[in-house]
Amino acid sequence: MNWSQLFTSSIGKKIVMSVTGLFLISFLVVHMGVNACIYKDFFDPSDNGDMFNRAADYMGKTVVIRLMEIVLFAGFFIHIIQGLVLEFQNRSKRKLGYQVQMGNKGSKWYSRSMGLLGTILLLFLLLHWWHFWIPSRFTERGLENPVLLSNGRVSHDMFHLMKATFSEWWIVIVYIAGCISLAWHLMHGFQSAFRTLGLHNDRFFKLVNAFGIGFSVVVPLIFALMPLSFKMGWIG
């Protein structure tokens, strides 16, 4: 398979979706680890977001990580475009539909709804960028008061930006809905990526599937608890 077929053939698109999907899954792990630093405030209220702000400052000012942001955005872009193309192709092949509707006997509903779930995640992602990434990189909206970190650096107060952002219930609900969509999206995408890349060994695939289900539940749950924790006053 040459490079052009990788982006034009059906199997090529699926391989690209699998590789970029696994890359984005690795990003979720890093992002979750950084954001989980907010819980230092739960165990030590005197921290006042210092640990999270130091982690965010490191991620925002380290050259290698800033370069990886370009790779990350490319991964998002390619994954989304290829996903939409595959969705349109699949829908065009099913214009007449099936004479007998199989429902969940043929495939799970979330497997058949990857296009919808992906679109919801894209809208959620744009909102998330607007709330946090764009202010921290460009406009500094909501970041007018920098803080002195315990390591001596002056940085954006991302902790209190999160607290202010998640002070409104509608935003909290939207973020939780985005996390639920992420969970369903991962439920199919995690194991599908390994299958597409040729990992068909029954014993290994059962392990991957079990790990994927756990990952699809735990990671979105941790993300969903973050806005809820601020709104309920458990931290901040």
VMD Tcl script that draws the C-alpha trace (Angstrom):
set ca {
  {0.00 0.00 0.00}
  {1.46 3.36 -1.06}
  {0.95 6.71 0.68}
  {-1.91 7.83 -1.58}
  {-3.82 4.60 -0.92}
  {-3.35 5.13 2.80}
  {-5.64 8.18 2.55}
  {-7.91 7.10 -0.30}
  {-8.61 3.36 0.03}
  {-11.16 2.08 2.54}
  {-8.64 -0.04 4.47}
  {-6.11 2.80 4.34}
  {-8.60 5.21 5.93}
  {-9.33 2.68 8.67}
  {-5.60 2.26 9.38}
  {-5.19 6.04 9.60}
  {-8.19 6.22 11.93}
  {-6.71 3.48 14.12}
  {-3.22 5.01 14.36}
  {-4.47 8.55 15.01}
  {-7.06 7.19 17.45}
  {-4.42 5.39 19.51}
  {-2.28 8.54 19.47}
  {-5.22 10.59 20.76}
  {-5.85 7.95 23.45}
  {-2.27 8.46 24.65}
  {-2.97 12.21 24.75}
  {-6.02 11.56 26.92}
  {-3.82 9.78 29.47}
  {-1.39 12.73 29.65}
  {-4.22 15.28 29.75}
  {-5.98 13.35 32.51}
  {-2.76 13.14 34.52}
  {-2.17 16.90 34.32}
  {-5.78 17.80 35.10}
  {-5.91 15.35 38.00}
  {-3.44 17.64 39.79}
  {-6.45 19.77 40.75}
  {-7.28 17.13 43.37}
  {-4.22 18.13 45.40}
  {-6.50 20.93 46.60}
  {-8.96 18.33 47.94}
  {-6.34 16.78 50.22}
  {-4.46 20.02 50.95}
  {-6.65 23.16 50.64}
  {-3.59 25.34 51.30}
  {-2.27 24.23 47.89}
  {-4.87 26.53 46.28}
  {-4.24 25.07 42.83}
  {-0.46 25.46 42.92}
  {0.29 21.89 41.83}
  {-2.09 22.10 38.88}
  {-0.82 25.54 37.86}
  {2.78 24.28 37.92}
  {1.81 21.32 35.72}
  {-0.09 23.59 33.32}
  {2.82 26.04 33.25}
  {5.22 23.22 32.37}
  {2.96 21.99 29.57}
  {2.52 25.49 28.19}
  {6.15 26.61 28.24}
  {8.14 23.49 27.36}
  {9.33 23.67 23.75}
  {9.03 19.94 23.03}
  {5.47 19.84 24.32}
  {4.52 22.95 22.36}
  {5.87 21.26 19.21}
  {3.86 18.17 20.07}
  {0.75 20.37 20.11}
  {1.18 20.72 16.34}
  {1.29 16.92 16.00}
  {-1.73 16.69 18.29}
  {-3.80 19.12 16.24}
  {-2.77 17.29 13.06}
  {-3.91 14.04 14.71}
  {-7.27 15.55 15.63}
  {-7.73 16.99 12.14}
  {-6.85 13.77 10.31}
  {-8.92 11.61 12.69}
  {-11.99 13.82 12.33}
  {-11.75 14.16 8.53}
  {-11.16 10.46 7.94}
  {-13.95 9.61 10.38}
  {-16.43 11.81 8.54}
  {-15.36 10.42 5.16}
  {-15.82 6.84 6.39}
  {-19.20 7.73 7.90}
  {-20.45 9.24 4.61}
  {-19.15 6.25 2.66}
  {-20.87 3.80 4.99}
  {-24.14 5.73 4.83}
  {-24.03 5.84 1.02}
  {-23.68 2.05 0.95}
  {-26.70 1.67 3.24}
  {-29.11 4.01 1.43}
  {-31.63 1.21 0.89}
  {-31.19 -0.08 4.43}
  {-31.62 -3.65 5.57}
  {-34.78 -5.68 5.08}
  {-34.43 -7.01 8.63}
  {-33.22 -4.60 11.30}
  {-30.64 -6.44 13.38}
  {-30.34 -3.82 16.13}
  {-27.83 -4.75 18.82}
  {-27.71 -8.33 17.51}
  {-25.63 -7.12 14.56}
  {-23.62 -4.45 16.36}
  {-23.86 -2.22 19.41}
  {-25.68 1.08 18.97}
  {-22.54 3.06 19.78}
  {-20.66 1.20 17.04}
  {-23.32 2.34 14.58}
  {-23.28 5.90 15.98}
  {-19.57 6.75 15.80}
  {-20.29 9.62 13.41}
  {-22.81 11.19 15.78}
  {-20.63 10.65 18.84}
  {-17.61 12.06 16.99}
  {-19.57 15.17 15.98}
  {-20.67 15.75 19.59}
  {-17.06 15.37 20.69}
  {-15.91 17.86 18.04}
  {-18.40 20.48 19.31}
  {-17.33 19.75 22.89}
  {-13.67 20.06 21.88}
  {-14.26 23.47 20.29}
  {-15.95 24.67 23.49}
  {-13.08 23.31 25.57}
  {-10.52 25.11 23.39}
  {-12.51 28.34 23.74}
  {-12.63 28.07 27.51}
  {-9.02 27.08 28.21}
  {-6.56 26.61 25.34}
  {-7.22 29.88 23.49}
  {-7.10 32.05 26.66}
  {-3.87 30.40 27.83}
  {-2.17 30.78 24.45}
  {-3.61 33.92 22.87}
  {-6.27 36.13 24.48}
  {-5.52 35.63 28.21}
  {-9.27 36.09 28.80}
  {-9.91 35.28 32.45}
  {-6.18 35.15 33.17}
  {-5.60 38.79 34.01}
  {-4.17 38.00 37.46}
  {-1.02 35.82 37.24}
  {0.15 33.87 40.27}
  {3.56 33.23 41.82}
  {4.09 29.48 41.85}
  {5.90 27.58 44.57}
  {8.76 26.95 42.13}
  {9.31 30.71 41.80}
  {7.77 31.10 38.32}
  {5.01 33.57 37.51}
  {2.25 31.88 35.56}
  {-1.37 31.94 34.46}
  {-3.83 31.00 37.18}
  {-5.46 28.15 35.23}
  {-6.86 26.62 38.43}
  {-9.08 29.59 39.18}
  {-9.99 29.91 35.49}
  {-11.37 26.36 35.77}
  {-13.19 27.30 38.95}
  {-14.78 30.34 37.31}
  {-15.67 28.42 34.14}
  {-17.35 25.61 36.03}
  {-19.36 27.93 38.26}
  {-22.31 27.68 35.83}
  {-24.43 24.54 35.72}
  {-25.03 24.60 31.97}
  {-21.30 24.43 31.30}
  {-20.87 21.59 33.81}
  {-23.73 19.66 32.17}
  {-22.30 20.19 28.67}
  {-18.88 18.95 29.81}
  {-20.38 15.88 31.48}
  {-22.37 15.16 28.29}
  {-19.12 15.45 26.32}
  {-17.45 12.96 28.67}
  {-20.35 10.52 28.26}
  {-19.99 10.79 24.47}
  {-16.26 10.20 24.86}
  {-16.94 7.04 26.88}
  {-19.21 5.56 24.20}
  {-16.81 6.64 21.44}
  {-13.90 4.92 23.19}
  {-15.98 1.82 23.94}
  {-15.99 1.00 20.23}
  {-12.88 2.84 19.03}
  {-10.38 1.31 21.46}
  {-10.87 -2.32 20.48}
  {-11.64 -1.43 16.86}
  {-8.23 0.22 16.47}
  {-6.41 -2.95 17.56}
  {-8.59 -5.13 15.35}
  {-7.92 -2.94 12.30}
  {-4.18 -3.15 12.92}
  {-4.38 -6.94 12.75}
  {-4.35 -8.00 16.40}
  {-6.78 -10.91 16.12}
  {-5.33 -13.37 18.64}
  {-8.34 -14.39 20.74}
  {-6.57 -14.36 24.11}
  {-4.80 -11.06 23.45}
  {-7.89 -9.46 21.96}
  {-10.03 -10.40 24.97}
  {-7.44 -8.69 27.18}
  {-7.44 -5.59 24.95}
  {-11.24 -5.53 24.92}
  {-11.44 -5.79 28.72}
  {-8.79 -3.10 29.19}
  {-10.58 -0.93 26.62}
  {-13.88 -1.16 28.48}
  {-12.17 -0.20 31.74}
  {-10.33 2.68 30.06}
  {-13.55 3.86 28.38}
  {-15.27 4.08 31.77}
  {-12.52 5.30 34.11}
  {-10.93 8.05 32.00}
  {-14.17 9.85 30.99}
  {-15.43 9.46 34.58}
  {-12.34 11.22 35.95}
  {-12.76 14.01 33.39}
  {-16.48 14.34 34.23}
  {-15.75 14.59 37.97}
  {-13.52 17.64 37.42}
  {-16.20 20.24 36.51}
  {-18.59 18.62 39.01}
  {-15.98 18.89 41.79}
  {-15.56 22.62 41.20}
  {-19.30 23.27 41.00}
  {-20.08 21.25 44.13}
  {-17.30 22.99 46.07}
  {-15.32 19.82 46.72}
  {-12.21 21.65 45.48}
  {-11.39 25.29 44.93}
}
mol new
graphics top color blue
foreach p $ca { graphics top sphere $p radius 0.5 }
foreach p [lrange $ca 0 end-1] q [lrange $ca 1 end] { graphics top cylinder $p $q radius 0.2 }
display resetview
